């Protein structure tokens, strides 16, 4: 584990951010893990990826963390979006409290099971809890009802199912996304 460093993305690292996202979307678990397809990601302009990296590198709205190997390769990532009370979330629902929303969780298959996901989540949650004015009330995420491996990790980390389910129309069927919440202290 000492060969990996977990850190925030820098604004000029858009090419690595794009490459890792496309690798994640090609993973066999992608259909139950992400709300974007490979084709959609590959069709996005360089300007999109540049803006995404810049926005995830500083400020209060979002932060992306990566696990970086000794040779500079990115092997995992997680993104935290801040949802302000009174705004609308990515599913079009009103946000009732100021909270963080964890998205885009991915670790390359060859690095899974060695603790990188825990390190990425620790960085993401620590960042979320460090925000002030106003402080965040919770950290949440959504997991596809058929993604048992991810669901088991989130429960081990301390997230609890809230009872909220979002039904999304997919290619052939409805995809149910289950909300999990981590409350402060």
Secondary structure per residue as TSV (DSSP state, phi and psi in degrees):
chain	resnum	aa	ss	phi	psi
A	1	X	-	360.0	-24.3
A	2	X	T	-64.8	-17.2
A	3	X	T	-80.2	-1.6
A	4	X	E	-116.4	142.4
A	5	X	E	-120.3	131.7
A	6	X	E	-101.9	126.3
A	7	X	E	-152.7	166.8
A	8	X	E	-75.0	148.1
A	9	X	-	-65.2	145.6
A	10	X	-	-98.6	151.9
A	11	X	T	-59.7	-25.2
A	12	X	T	-93.4	7.5
A	13	X	-	-98.0	31.7
A	14	X	H	-62.1	-35.7
A	15	X	H	-66.2	-41.5
A	16	X	H	-68.3	-37.9
A	17	X	H	-60.8	-45.9
A	18	X	H	-62.3	-47.0
A	19	X	H	-60.4	-46.0
A	20	X	H	-66.4	-38.1
A	21	X	H	-62.6	-42.9
A	22	X	H	-67.2	-39.1
A	23	X	H	-59.5	-44.3
A	24	X	H	-61.3	-41.0
A	25	X	H	-72.3	-17.6
A	26	X	H	-89.1	-9.1
A	27	X	S	-63.2	143.7
A	28	X	T	-57.5	-25.6
A	29	X	T	-83.8	-5.6
A	30	X	H	-54.6	-40.1
A	31	X	H	-60.4	-25.8
A	32	X	H	-107.6	7.0
A	33	X	H	-116.5	-26.7
A	34	X	-	-129.8	154.5
A	35	X	S	-101.9	18.7
A	36	X	S	-134.5	149.0
A	37	X	-	-99.6	164.8
A	38	X	H	-58.7	-45.9
A	39	X	H	-58.8	-41.4
A	40	X	H	-64.1	-44.2
A	41	X	H	-66.1	-42.8
A	42	X	H	-68.3	-25.4
A	43	X	H	-79.7	-13.5
A	44	X	S	-71.8	144.9
A	45	X	-	-74.2	160.9
A	46	X	H	-59.0	-34.8
A	47	X	H	-61.8	-38.6
A	48	X	H	-58.6	-49.3
A	49	X	H	-66.8	-35.2
A	50	X	H	-63.9	-45.0
A	51	X	H	-65.1	-39.1
A	52	X	H	-63.1	-45.8
A	53	X	H	-64.3	-43.9
A	54	X	H	-61.3	-44.7
A	55	X	H	-67.8	-28.4
A	56	X	T	-90.6	1.2
A	57	X	T	-98.9	-18.0
A	58	X	S	-159.8	171.3
A	59	X	S	85.2	-173.1
A	60	X	S	-99.9	-21.2
A	61	X	S	-70.2	-34.8
A	62	X	E	-161.3	154.9
A	63	X	E	-149.3	134.1
A	64	X	E	-114.5	133.3
A	65	X	E	-112.0	142.2
A	66	X	E	-125.5	152.2
A	67	X	E	-101.0	121.0
A	68	X	E	-115.9	130.9
A	69	X	E	-78.3	169.7
A	70	X	T	-58.5	-29.8
A	71	X	T	-87.6	5.6
A	72	X	S	91.7	-1.8
A	73	X	-	-75.7	141.4
A	74	X	E	-89.6	127.0
A	75	X	E	-117.3	-6.1
A	76	X	E	-167.6	163.8
A	77	X	E	-160.4	154.2
A	78	X	E	-150.0	144.6
A	79	X	E	-121.2	142.7
A	80	X	E	-119.6	123.9
A	81	X	E	-106.8	136.8
A	82	X	E	-94.5	126.3
A	83	X	E	-108.8	116.1
A	84	X	-	-86.2	140.5
A	85	X	T	-54.2	137.8
A	86	X	T	90.5	-5.7
A	87	X	S	-98.0	-175.6
A	88	X	B	-114.0	139.4
A	89	X	-	-86.0	-177.0
A	90	X	T	-66.5	-14.9
A	91	X	T	-97.7	3.0
A	92	X	S	83.9	11.5
A	93	X	-	-98.1	148.0
A	94	X	B	-70.5	136.3
A	95	X	-	-86.0	123.5
A	96	X	-	-92.7	-21.8
A	97	X	S	-141.3	155.1
A	98	X	-	-73.8	122.9
A	99	X	E	-152.9	169.0
A	100	X	E	-101.1	150.6
A	101	X	E	-128.6	114.5
A	102	X	E	-85.1	129.5
A	103	X	E	-139.0	167.6
A	104	X	E	64.3	35.6
A	105	X	E	-74.1	125.1
A	106	X	E	-156.6	136.8
A	107	X	E	-132.6	133.7
A	108	X	-	-56.3	142.3
A	109	X	G	-52.5	-39.6
A	110	X	G	-70.9	-12.0
A	111	X	G	-109.3	4.4
A	112	X	T	-73.1	148.9
A	113	X	T	85.0	8.8
A	114	X	S	-113.9	7.7
A	115	X	S	100.2	2.5
A	116	X	H	-66.9	-37.4
A	117	X	H	-62.6	-41.5
A	118	X	H	-60.9	-43.1
A	119	X	H	-64.6	-42.3
A	120	X	H	-62.4	-45.1
A	121	X	H	-64.6	-39.8
A	122	X	H	-59.8	-44.3
A	123	X	H	-63.6	-43.6
A	124	X	H	-65.1	-47.4
A	125	X	H	-69.1	-40.8
A	126	X	H	-59.7	-42.9
A	127	X	H	-61.5	-47.3
A	128	X	H	-58.2	-46.7
A	129	X	H	-68.6	-21.9
A	130	X	H	-76.9	-14.8
A	131	X	-	-71.7	142.2
A	132	X	T	-129.9	169.8
A	133	X	T	56.0	70.8
A	134	X	T	-86.1	156.7
A	135	X	T	-69.8	150.8
A	136	X	-	-77.7	141.5
A	137	X	-	-89.7	-23.2
A	138	X	E	-161.7	164.5
A	139	X	E	-119.9	130.1
A	140	X	E	-128.9	165.8
A	141	X	E	-156.0	165.9
A	142	X	E	-121.3	142.8
A	143	X	E	-132.6	137.3
A	144	X	E	-62.9	139.0
A	145	X	T	-58.8	-20.2
A	146	X	T	-98.3	7.4
A	147	X	-	-100.5	70.0
A	148	X	H	-62.1	-36.3
A	149	X	H	-62.8	-46.8
A	150	X	H	-66.2	-43.4
A	151	X	H	-58.3	-42.1
A	152	X	H	-63.1	-41.6
A	153	X	H	-62.6	-47.2
A	154	X	H	-60.0	-40.7
A	155	X	H	-63.8	-44.4
A	156	X	H	-60.3	-35.0
A	157	X	H	-74.2	-18.1
A	158	X	T	118.3	-2.1
A	159	X	-	-71.8	146.7
A	160	X	E	-125.8	141.2
A	161	X	E	-62.6	132.8
A	162	X	E	-90.0	-16.6
A	163	X	E	96.8	-11.3
A	164	X	E	-82.3	131.9
A	165	X	E	-127.5	133.3
A	166	X	E	-110.9	123.1
A	167	X	E	-94.3	121.1
A	168	X	E	-112.4	135.4
A	169	X	E	-73.3	125.7
A	170	X	-	-109.5	-167.9
A	171	X	S	-59.0	-50.2
A	172	X	S	-119.7	-15.6
A	173	X	S	-155.0	172.9
A	174	X	E	-79.1	136.0
A	175	X	E	-106.9	120.3
A	176	X	E	-92.7	123.0
A	177	X	E	-105.3	125.2
A	178	X	E	-101.7	129.4
A	179	X	E	-80.6	136.0
A	180	X	E	-122.6	141.7
A	181	X	E	-128.2	139.9
A	182	X	E	-114.9	117.1
A	183	X	E	-94.4	157.2
A	184	X	-	-64.0	138.7
A	185	X	-	45.2	360.0
